[in-house]
Amino acid sequence: MTKLPNLLTLVRIFLVPLLVAALVQQDFRIFWGNRVLVANDFFALAVFLAAALTDLLDGYLARRWKQVTTVGTLLDPIADKLLVAAALISFVQIRLLPGWLVVLIISREFAVSGLRSIAAAEGYTIKASELGKSKMMLQVLGITLIMLSIRWPALHTYAIFTMWAVVIFALASAIEYFVRFWKKVDTGIKLRRRNELLALERQKQHLQRIERKEERLVKKGKRAAAATAAERHEASIRR
C-alpha cells in the first residue's frame, strides 16, 4: 500500500507540468459565465503553494507516523528541485527573471546534490543546514512575490531583492556543504589509508615470520642431512 507521505511527494511531482503550463500560457483563464474566475497568475500561485504545502506535510507525516522510506528519501529532494527549477525557468521564459540568476541557483542545486551523492557513496550523510533551510524559505517567498508581481508590478522590485537574497544564501550554504563534505571525506580517506598501511604492515610481518620459519626449517634440514652424512661416513670407515 502506498504511504501517504510518498503519495504527497508524487503529487508534488505531477503538479510541476501544471505549474509550467499555467505560467507560460499567459492567456490561460478559467471563466464563470462571462466573468474571469481565475487568471493564469493566480492559478499558478495556487498550484505552487499547494505543492509547497505538500513539501511541508510529507516530511512531517513521515516523521510523525514513522513512515520514512527509501523511496520517500530519494524522491523528496528531487520533487523539491523539480518544482523550484520549473518555476524559475518559466520566469526566464516570460522575462520576469534574468537567466544568469536562475543558472546560479539551479547550478547550486546540482552541485549540492552531487556532493550528497558522493558522500552517501562513501557512507556519510550530509544533513540540511540552517542556511539551506533559510534559502528554501526565501525561495518560496521570492517565487510567490514574482507570481504576485504579474498582477501587481510594484512587487517586482521586492521579488528581485528576495531572489538576490536567495542567491547569497544559496552560495553560502553551498560553501558550507562543501566544507562539511571535504572534512568528512578527507577524514575518511585518511582513515582508510591508515588502515591500508596497517594491513600492509601486518601482511609484511606475516610474510617475514613465514620466511624466518622456512629458514629455520632449511637450517634444521641441513643439519639433519649433515648428521646423516656423518653417520654414513663413520659407518663406512668401520666397515
N, C-alpha and C positions, 0 to 999 in steps of 0.2 A: 504494500500500500504506500502511495506517495505521501511523504510527510508534508504538513502544511508549510513549514519554513522553506523547503525546497520548491514547493509549488509557487510560493510568493516570488522566489528568485526567478523561476521560469516565466512568471507573469511579467516581471520587470524586463526580461529579455524580449518578450513578444511585444512590449509597448514601444520598443526602440523604433521599428519602422513606422509605427503610427505617429510617433513624435516627429520624425523626419518629414513625413508626408504633410503633417499639419503646419510645420514651419516653412517648408519650401513652397507648398501650394498656397500662396498668399490670397488667392481668390476663393479659398475654401470657406463656405458658410453653411450653417445649419439654420433653416428657415422654419418659422412657425406662422403659417398663413403668409401674409405679405411682410412680416417683420423678421429681421435677422435675430435669431435666438442666441446663437453662439458664433463668433468670428474665429478665424484660424488662430489668432494670437491667444485668446482665452482658452480655446480648445487645447492648444499646445501646452499652455501653462498648466491646465488641469491634468493632462497626461503626465507631464514631467513631475508635478507634485505628487501625483498618485504613485508614480514609480519610486520617487524618493521616500515616500511613506512605506512602501513595501521593503525598502532597504532597512529602515529602522525596525520594522516589525519582524522580518525573518530572523535577524540576529537575536532580537530579544526573545522571540518564541523558542528558537533553537536552544538558547541557554536555559530558559525557564522550564521548558518541557524535557530538557536533556536529550534533544534530538539533533545534536551536532553530528553531521555525517561527512564522509569524504567528498561525496558529490556536492553537498552544500558548500563545503570549504573551498572547493575548486571553482564552482560556478559563481559564487557571490562576488568576488573581486572582478571576474570577467563581466558580469552583468553591470556592475558599477561603471567600469571603464567604457563599456559599450554605450551606456546611457549618456555619460558626460561627453564622450567623443562625438556621438551622433549630434547632440545639441550644439557643440562648439563648431563642428564642420558645417552644420546647417547655417549657423550665424555668419560664417565666412561666405557661404553661397548667397545669402540675402544681404551681404555687405553691412553687417552690424558689428563685426569684429575683424581686426586685421589678421591676415593669415599667419604672420610670423608669431604672433602671440599664441595662437592655437597650436602651432607646431611645437613651441616651447613646452606647453602644458602636456600635450599628448606624448611628446618625446620623453618627458619626465616619467609618465606613467609606464611606458615601455621599459625604461631603464630600471626603475624600481622593481617592476615585475620580474625582469631578468635577474636582478640581484637576489631576489627572494627565491627564484627557481634554483639558482646555483647554490645558495645557502641550504635549501631543502635537500638538494642532491648530496651535499656534504654532511647532512644530518643535523643542521641547525635551523632554528625558527626565528625569523626577524619579525617581531610583533609591530603593529602600527604604533607610531609615536604620537605624542601630543601635537607636534607640528603637522603631521599628516592628517590627523583628525580635524584640526583647525582649518587646514587647507580645503578639506572636503566640505565643511560647513560654509566657508566663504565661497566655494564653487557653486553650491546650491543657491546661495544668496545672489551671487553675481548672475547666474543664468536666469534666475527668476526676475531680477531687475531688467535684464536685457529684453526678456519677453514682454515685460510691462512697458518698456520704452517704445515698443512698436505702436502702442496706443497713446502713450504719453511720452513724447520725445524728450521732455525736460529731465526724465530719469536716466537718459543715456549717459550723461556725464558721471553720475553716481555709479552706474553699472560699470563703466570703464575703470573708474578708480578701484572698484571692488575686484575686477579682474586683474588689475595690476597687483593688488594685494595677494591674489591667488598665485600669480607668477612668483612673487617674492617667497611666499610660504612653500610653494612647490619646489623651488630651487633649494631653499634652506633645509627642507625635510629630505630632499634627495641627497644632499651632502651628509646629513645626519645618518641616513640609511647606509650610505657608502662607508662612512667611518665605522659604524657598528658592524657592517658586513666584513670589512677589512680586518677588524680586530678579531672577530670570531674565526674567520677563515685563516688568517695569519697564525693565530694561536693553534688552530687545528693542524695546519701544515707543519709547524714546528714540533708539535707533539707527535705527529705521525712520523716525521723524520727521525726524531729521537728514538721512537720505538723501533724503527727500521734499523738504526745504528746499533741499538741494544741487541736486536735479533741477530744481526750480522756478527756482533762480538761473541754472542753465545754460540753461534754456529762455528765461528773460528776456534773458540776454546774447545768445543766438542771435537772438531777435526784434529786439533793438536793433541787432545787426550787419546784419540784413536791412533794417531801416528806414534805417540810415545809407547802405547801398549803394543803396537806392532813391532816397534824397535826392540822392546824388551823380549817379545816372543822370538824375534830373529836372533837376538843375542843368546837367549836361552837355548834355542835350537842349535846355534853354532857351538855353544859349549857342550851340549849333549853329543853333537856329531864328533867334536874333538875328543871327548871322553871315549866314545865308542871306537874311534880310530886308534886311540892309545891302547885300549884294551885288546884290540885285534893285533896290534903290533907286538904287545907283550906276549900274547898267546902264540904268535908266530915264532918269537925268539925262544920260548920254552920248548917248542917242538924241535 
